[in-house]
């Protein structure tokens, strides 16, 4: 960033309306019919600099400094992706409050992704995805434990004694689901974010895998609905896919078509491959019977 005063060449901070070196006002009125370029937003003023992003002329009042040390006009600065998610403000808000506010923001206001900061800690994003999987894992663990506890009572009286399971099996199943559920969520996030990134790269994105992983992790927010009995496990994955389209479009600054392809193609291909493998096993078994 190199923005000198037009009179004394003292370095200026974008947004300043007077020079700190010589005190000259930087808001100069344009002469009608003059040769000096004028501000795109205030045509009555002489331009001080050109926007590094869009190339528009801008006066001192319209200039801003971006997070990348670029001199921007007010329009480009308003589009700058530098808004932190609540999850990025855990020190100020507290972990649970930041997590909950981020969940609500992703689920109900996904249109804010274009203004969200695309870069961030990968570990913190994966931690968010892990916490989103905890409610679903908790309810699933309780369900398994309850089923194992009541299975003997569903058997005929003469078979109940043989069908009794050790009392520790239910709690062990609960702990296993609580431990493996979040770990499975992290593993699938890392793997599918990689597959999504390959598709997005074919669509022309220029940002790295870490941005895709961050978008994929935060789009896991709707999985908290997996804790809702009956409808939660069916609503959560669909809602998460919708949030992922918004996240990819916003953080990668790409088109709806590219974001949609990056979101849907990998899971659809995975379903086709798994379904094909399962069908081939069934056909092999049937041929063996013949």
N, C-alpha and C positions, 0 to 999 in steps of 0.2 A: 504494500500500500504506500503510494507516494503521491501525496496531494499537497503541493506547495501554495503558499499565498501568492496571488498574481502580482503583488506589489513588492514584498520583501523576501519572498521565497521561503518564508518560515513554514515548517511542516504543520499541516492542519489536520484536525480530527474531523472526519465526516460528520456533519450535523451542526458544527459550529457556525455561527452567523457573523462572527468577527474574528480577525486574526489575533492570536495571543501575543504575537511578536510586535506588530506595529499598530494594532488596534483598529485597522481599517475594516469598515463594514464589508462583508462579503455578499450582501444582498444588493446588487447593482441593478438599477433600472435600465432596460434596453432602450436604445434610440430607435424610433420608428424608421424603418427602411435601412437600418444599419447592417453591417456585414457580420457582426458578432453573433454566434449561435445563441439561441434563447432556450430557456427551460421548457421541456415538453409538458410540464404540469402548470407552470406559471410563465406563460409566454411574454409577460411584461418584464421579466427579469433575464439578465444575462446568465448563460450557463457557466458553471464553475468547473465541471468535470463531466466525463462520459461514464455511464454505468458499465461496469465490467461484465455484467451479465447479458444485458439486452442491447447495449450501445446507445441508449437514449441520452440526450443532453439533460442535465439536471442542475438546478441552482443549489446554493449552499443549504437552504432549508430542506431540500428533498434528498440530500445525500445521507447514506447510512453506511456503517461498517458491519460486514457480515462476520459470522463465526470463523470463516476462512480468510479473514483479513482482506476481503474484496470490498471495493467501493461500489455500492449499489444505489439505484434510485429507490424511491419509496415503494413503488409497485413490486419490484423484485425482492426488496427486503421483507415485504408483507408475505411473500410466497416462500421465504426462507424456511427450510425444515430445521427448526431449532427449538421446538417446543418439547420439553421433557414429559414423558408419561408420569403419572403418579408413582409408578413403580421405581422410576429413576430418582424419586425424591423421598426415599424411605427414611433417611436420616431426619428429615423435617416432619414427616407425617407419621412415622411408625410403620413397622413391617405389615401388620394386618390391615391397617387403614389404607396404606398405599396399594396393597394387593387387591383389596375389595374395590377401591375406586378405579383401579385399572380394569378389573373384570367388568364393572358397569360401563366404563367408557368403551371398551372393545365391543361389548354386546349391543349396546344401545346407541352408541355414537361412533360407528366405524368410519364415518366420513371425515373424521379428524386426522386420519392417518397421513394425508398429504402434508400436514404441518408438523408431524412428529419427527423427532431426531432419528435419522436412520441408523446411526452408529451407536454402539453401546457394548457393555460387557456381555460376552456370550454366556458366561457362567450365571450371571444374574438373570438373563432371559430364560435359561433352562431351569433355574430355581423357580421362576414364576410358573412355568409349565408343570413342574413337579407339584407345586402347591395346588394347582388346578385339578390335578388327578387325585388328590387326597380324599375329597368328599365322595367321589365315585367309588374309590377303593374301600373306604370305610363302610359304605352301605353294602357293597358287594360282599365284603368280609362278614358282616352281620348276617346277610342272607344265607351264605354258605353255612355259617355256624348254626343258624336256626334250622336249616334243612337237615343237617346232620343230627341235630338234637331230636327232631320229630320223625325221622325215617323209621325207627323201630316201632313207633305207634301206628304206622301205616301198614305194617305187616300183619298177617294172620296171627292170632294168639299163640298158636303152637310154634310159630317161627320167630316170635319176638325175642326170646332169650338168645337165639343164635344170631339175631340181627343187631344186638346191642353193640355199640362201638365204645371204645375207651373214652372216658370223659375229657381227656386232654386233646382229642382229635379236633373238636370244634374250635377251641381257642387257638390251636396250632394253625388251623386253616385260616382263621381270621388274621393272625399275625403274618402268615405267608402272603395273603392277598394285600395287606397293608404295606408290606415291604416290596413285593414284586410289581404291584400296580403302578406306582410312581416311577420305578426304574424302567418298566416297559414303556411308559409314556415318554421318558427322556430318550430312550433308544429309538423309538419310532420317530420322534421329532428330529433327531439328528439325521437319521437315514432318509426320511421322506423330504426333509429340507434339502438334502443333497440332490435327490432325484428331481425335486421341483426346480432347483437352481439350474440343472442341465436344460430343462425345458425353457425356463425363462431366458437363459443365455441364447438359445436358438431364436428367441423373440427379440433379441437385440439389447438386453439390459447391459449396463456397464458396471454396476456396483457388485461387490463381492459376495461370497457365500455367507459371510457373517451377517449381512443385511437380510438375506433370505431366512437364515436361521432365527434371527431376532423377530422377523415378521411371523414366521411359522409358530414360534414359541408363544407369542402374545395372542395369536389367533386360537390358542387352546383354551382361552377363557370360558367359552360356552360349555366346556366339559364339566363345569361345576353343576350343570343341570343333570348330569348323570346320577346324582344322588336322589333325584326325584323319582319315586317308585313308578313303575309301569311306563310312563311316557318319556322320562328323562333319557334313557339310553338310546332312544330313537330320535329325539329332537336334538340332542347335543352334537352328534357328528355333522348333521346338516347345517346347524347354526355355525359350527366351527369352520366349515368349508366356505360359507358365505363371508364370515369375518376374514378368512384367509385371502379371498379375492380382493377385498378392500385393503388388506395389509400389504399385499404384493403390489397393487396398483399405487398405493400411497408412498410406501418406503422406496420403491424402485422408480417412481415417477414414470410409469409405463402406461400402456393402453389397457382398456378393459379386456380386450381379446387376449393379449399376452398374459395378463394376470389370471384370467379364467383358464387358459390352457395350462399354465404352470400349476394351478390348483387341482384341476380335474384329471389331466392325462396320467400322472403317476399312479394315483389310487385306482383308476379304471384299468390300467395295464396290469397292476398288481392283482386285481380281482380276476382278470381274464387268465393270467398265468396260474394263479392258485386254483381257479375253477377248472382249467384245463388239466392241471396235474391231478386233481382229485378225480376228474372224470376218467382220465387214463388209468388210474389205479382201479377204479370200479370196473372198467372194461377188461383190464388184465385179470381181475378176479373172476369175472364171468367167463372168460375164455378158459381159465384154469378149471372151473367147474365142469365145463363141457369136455 
